[in-house]
Amino acid sequence: MEVLGTNTKHGRCSVCKEKNKICTRKCEFAEYFPDEVQDDYEAATKLCGTPNIIRMMKLAPHEQKHLLPSSIQRRCRMDR
């Protein structure tokens, strides 16, 4: 199991950081919530909560998954 952050310049994704898990190359959330958007992700967890974000990502159709994180983050920016 190759861990992100050990062989790349990026660390764990925001979801794995929040859940205190190891972020592997196969992490289903790393593409959508990279380490660089940690602040936006923290705002999103205040709005929706990590379990709900994970559930929404798992239920979203594959072709629409890329829209969900930006939609949640945009909503959080409006609420700030």
Sequence and secondary structure as in RCSB ss.txt:
>XXXX:A:sequence
MEVLGTNTKHGRCSVCKEKNKICTRKCEFAEYFPDEVQDDYEAATKLCGTPNIIRMMKLAPHEQKHLLPSSIQRR
CRMDR
>XXXX:A:secstr
  BTTTSSS    HHHHHTT   BTT SSTTTS GGGHHHHHHHHHHT HHHHHHHHHHS GGGTTHHHHHHHHH
HHHH 
